[in-house]
């Protein structure tokens, strides 16, 4: 047994680590089982009480792939060709032809649109300079810039367009309200979006594919807006009948409602303390806002559903409709989308969310503002030629400096002149990135946004201005959706396969190798736990092909032990003692085991690098399976045999 | 239980039987691949695929015939599992439009069944092209890496033997896919998961081959006086028990996947079943004879 201390320690360490990573998943299973036994109300209450803990559990659990839990998997591609077309000035036939060929080549070959475009252009026009199409002093592209400089600039623009696309997609997905969406960049021009549990295919497609562009909007008159706010709140005010009916129907609900009210009163306090909005005005103590929240508080009847989800924030200086926690935005969207309600808004006014949370509470909840913006844009974002973060010379506060082209500057002059004192907003894709009060008439096209909270806020606005001024077109190039029932069926099929495969192999091994077979089976069980632990630890998702990988591993993992045991039998046949035979068996078969597994591991690596989607899941479990089986078959079984033979002096049967 | 414990079969001396079997299978496969070709799945061809559920009582032919007119071309319709149908469409139209055409037509025509879309899969032409390229790179890359690894660990002869066995296995499995496509009651189209299965077959077959070669390497040093043919034959026999046991356990699990794994994994697990059988066979009858023949050429050229 000497010298095994390290091996035992290692085994305990790995198993402990896997246990640590798998613990949330097991807990999650148990909680779901428990919740399955509850009544509807009990479940809602339980979820409310333990929301944070449950969210955390979900996050740390081994996640199921979309093919198992149902959902949509969409691959989007940014149309770089249209971007080049937008960037280009003085376009002629040579430009258009190169672009056309480049688009076709990018479709059939492994080359990006930008690089294909530059190659095509250079091939057709050996002396041609690309700089004549893309002159842009602010980006350092002058008439004398070389083609490779232009190429670098175009690649940068394409890259920014993809980043911008990701931002746009993220906003839209958040607006749509999906739990645990995944939005990732793939390669140069693609974005992969995974939306678990989503089944409204058509809506999601429209949501993802619609074009986005940046624009400047004037905003609603704050006073006029507050009248609308009051009217809409009144609209949702429960009538006396409602109160009586609901109060009679369920006494439990009443207690819950009042508990809710006190909670929202708490958060009101918190917001005043940590208010992070750029506007300097504080709420007055006799503010109308306090009186607005009252209807829900005093009564024991039903609550105003709008006030339950949203906190109105009347302001004299900003057209602010209200503040809403991220978890409630879907509910507010629903309430405010009713046609009668829309009619109560001032004419030509639309409600838009801020792109970034304007408040984060101490426990990490984020709140967004709902702003009233004029539907019609005053100015398109493509007039912006430059945007940068600067610092005030005196106060050293960050500010955003914007330069517009001559056409935009003229318009801007007119707009600002007519609206001094009003607010204007920068809107990208239906979300407000910044809203500021116009201080003076701005002539000459140079604008500054001041009074910003932080450098980050300033650079966020600059990013939006720079990347959003061009229209980013996103196309769906691949889509996979799986309905929840099919997903459930696949999960069941996978589970049955794993269990029956495992049992049969276990049975076979005991039949064939007797005692040694039992040891190999212990290793096999540990192997499956290790694979799941590795997957959970690396945050991988379990897909159906991934489960197939586990089943396959169960069959192939015993191979290492088969090699060892057969060798032990051979050594025993030559007359060696059990102990010597075991030693020789492990030593002599090691090279074959390693060679065989390393090559298979390479196959897994290659599969992982070239595969897409679920295939990656298969490759991951295959690789995890090889690592786990090497460990359990060589080290764990050896510890057990050593213990049995040397410590307990047992005679082990190899069948 | 002991199988093939003191195995002493004349496998290498009778390798010509293996040549005949392999030769026949290879010829049939290549002919079928050239004549009939492979049915490429949506991953590599592009197009749209819809699985509709609750169509147990609706005949496949009827599904096809009612869809021809609205879709303006004939879709491919197959049974999917026990309760549904798989509909493949190649259309230039937008996804949403096609999807609505399919579901609305079916719901109208078969009003008794509560037909619903269970699954969609859409692959654009450019994406399909990329997937195809990725698959080709993956297969070639795997073969190259394996060749190099074996060359480093063993000798070039062994490397050639291993790769010969791999090419043999993949060709025959592909050939069977080509021959059986349309005959088998499940989809045998080549898609990404089939490529994954092929690479797994490559890994498995190699695993088997490496174990035999490892023993050959050991015995070459142990039995210096014996002829190479005999050493190889002895090695195969010595590892025969292990070869069979591992094949059995692996076959158990892939058969279970085939039976219980659901419609999605049918083609995948079918490829694995074929692959495990052929891979086991090839390490004995293709890889080992190859190194014997190569050794023979080598000795002749020296002599």
Boltz contact constraints between the chains, C-beta under 6 A:
constraints:
  - contact:
      token1: [A, 107]
      token2: [B, 126]
      max_distance: 6.0
  - contact:
      token1: [A, 202]
      token2: [B, 96]
      max_distance: 6.0
  - contact:
      token1: [A, 205]
      token2: [B, 96]
      max_distance: 6.0
  - contact:
      token1: [A, 477]
      token2: [B, 124]
      max_distance: 6.0
  - contact:
      token1: [A, 477]
      token2: [B, 127]
      max_distance: 6.0
  - contact:
      token1: [A, 478]
      token2: [B, 123]
      max_distance: 6.0
  - contact:
      token1: [A, 478]
      token2: [B, 124]
      max_distance: 6.0
  - contact:
      token1: [A, 478]
      token2: [B, 127]
      max_distance: 6.0
  - contact:
      token1: [A, 479]
      token2: [B, 122]
      max_distance: 6.0
  - contact:
      token1: [A, 480]
      token2: [B, 121]
      max_distance: 6.0
  - contact:
      token1: [A, 481]
      token2: [B, 120]
      max_distance: 6.0
  - contact:
      token1: [A, 482]
      token2: [B, 119]
      max_distance: 6.0
  - contact:
      token1: [A, 483]
      token2: [B, 118]
      max_distance: 6.0
  - contact:
      token1: [A, 486]
      token2: [B, 118]
      max_distance: 6.0
  - contact:
      token1: [A, 486]
      token2: [B, 119]
      max_distance: 6.0
  - contact:
      token1: [A, 490]
      token2: [B, 262]
      max_distance: 6.0
  - contact:
      token1: [A, 493]
      token2: [B, 260]
      max_distance: 6.0
  - contact:
      token1: [A, 493]
      token2: [B, 261]
      max_distance: 6.0
  - contact:
      token1: [A, 493]
      token2: [B, 262]
      max_distance: 6.0
  - contact:
      token1: [A, 496]
      token2: [B, 260]
      max_distance: 6.0
  - contact:
      token1: [A, 497]
      token2: [B, 256]
      max_distance: 6.0
  - contact:
      token1: [A, 497]
      token2: [B, 257]
      max_distance: 6.0
  - contact:
      token1: [A, 497]
      token2: [B, 260]
      max_distance: 6.0
  - contact:
      token1: [A, 497]
      token2: [B, 261]
      max_distance: 6.0
  - contact:
      token1: [A, 500]
      token2: [B, 256]
      max_distance: 6.0
  - contact:
      token1: [A, 501]
      token2: [B, 253]
      max_distance: 6.0
  - contact:
      token1: [A, 501]
      token2: [B, 256]
      max_distance: 6.0
  - contact:
      token1: [A, 504]
      token2: [B, 252]
      max_distance: 6.0
  - contact:
      token1: [A, 505]
      token2: [B, 249]
      max_distance: 6.0
  - contact:
      token1: [A, 505]
      token2: [B, 252]
      max_distance: 6.0
  - contact:
      token1: [A, 511]
      token2: [B, 1]
      max_distance: 6.0
  - contact:
      token1: [A, 512]
      token2: [B, 1]
      max_distance: 6.0
  - contact:
      token1: [A, 544]
      token2: [B, 264]
      max_distance: 6.0
  - contact:
      token1: [A, 545]
      token2: [B, 193]
      max_distance: 6.0
  - contact:
      token1: [A, 548]
      token2: [B, 257]
      max_distance: 6.0
  - contact:
      token1: [A, 548]
      token2: [B, 265]
      max_distance: 6.0
  - contact:
      token1: [A, 551]
      token2: [B, 253]
      max_distance: 6.0
  - contact:
      token1: [A, 551]
      token2: [B, 257]
      max_distance: 6.0
  - contact:
      token1: [A, 554]
      token2: [B, 253]
      max_distance: 6.0
  - contact:
      token1: [A, 555]
      token2: [B, 249]
      max_distance: 6.0
  - contact:
      token1: [A, 555]
      token2: [B, 250]
      max_distance: 6.0
  - contact:
      token1: [A, 555]
      token2: [B, 253]
      max_distance: 6.0
  - contact:
      token1: [A, 556]
      token2: [B, 250]
      max_distance: 6.0
  - contact:
      token1: [A, 558]
      token2: [B, 249]
      max_distance: 6.0
  - contact:
      token1: [A, 559]
      token2: [B, 246]
      max_distance: 6.0
  - contact:
      token1: [A, 562]
      token2: [B, 242]
      max_distance: 6.0
  - contact:
      token1: [A, 562]
      token2: [B, 245]
      max_distance: 6.0
  - contact:
      token1: [A, 562]
      token2: [B, 246]
      max_distance: 6.0
  - contact:
      token1: [A, 563]
      token2: [B, 242]
      max_distance: 6.0
  - contact:
      token1: [A, 566]
      token2: [B, 241]
      max_distance: 6.0
  - contact:
      token1: [A, 566]
      token2: [B, 242]
      max_distance: 6.0
  - contact:
      token1: [A, 591]
      token2: [B, 214]
      max_distance: 6.0
  - contact:
      token1: [A, 592]
      token2: [B, 211]
      max_distance: 6.0
  - contact:
      token1: [A, 592]
      token2: [B, 214]
      max_distance: 6.0
  - contact:
      token1: [A, 595]
      token2: [B, 153]
      max_distance: 6.0
  - contact:
      token1: [A, 595]
      token2: [B, 210]
      max_distance: 6.0
  - contact:
      token1: [A, 596]
      token2: [B, 207]
      max_distance: 6.0
  - contact:
      token1: [A, 596]
      token2: [B, 210]
      max_distance: 6.0
  - contact:
      token1: [A, 596]
      token2: [B, 211]
      max_distance: 6.0
  - contact:
      token1: [A, 599]
      token2: [B, 146]
      max_distance: 6.0
  - contact:
      token1: [A, 599]
      token2: [B, 149]
      max_distance: 6.0
  - contact:
      token1: [A, 599]
      token2: [B, 206]
      max_distance: 6.0
  - contact:
      token1: [A, 600]
      token2: [B, 203]
      max_distance: 6.0
  - contact:
      token1: [A, 600]
      token2: [B, 207]
      max_distance: 6.0
  - contact:
      token1: [A, 602]
      token2: [B, 145]
      max_distance: 6.0
  - contact:
      token1: [A, 603]
      token2: [B, 142]
      max_distance: 6.0
  - contact:
      token1: [A, 603]
      token2: [B, 199]
      max_distance: 6.0
  - contact:
      token1: [A, 603]
      token2: [B, 202]
      max_distance: 6.0
  - contact:
      token1: [A, 603]
      token2: [B, 203]
      max_distance: 6.0
  - contact:
      token1: [A, 606]
      token2: [B, 138]
      max_distance: 6.0
  - contact:
      token1: [A, 606]
      token2: [B, 141]
      max_distance: 6.0
  - contact:
      token1: [A, 606]
      token2: [B, 142]
      max_distance: 6.0
  - contact:
      token1: [A, 607]
      token2: [B, 196]
      max_distance: 6.0
  - contact:
      token1: [A, 607]
      token2: [B, 199]
      max_distance: 6.0
  - contact:
      token1: [A, 610]
      token2: [B, 134]
      max_distance: 6.0
  - contact:
      token1: [A, 610]
      token2: [B, 137]
      max_distance: 6.0
  - contact:
      token1: [A, 610]
      token2: [B, 138]
      max_distance: 6.0
  - contact:
      token1: [A, 615]
      token2: [B, 192]
      max_distance: 6.0
  - contact:
      token1: [A, 615]
      token2: [B, 196]
      max_distance: 6.0
  - contact:
      token1: [A, 618]
      token2: [B, 196]
      max_distance: 6.0
  - contact:
      token1: [A, 655]
      token2: [B, 1]
      max_distance: 6.0
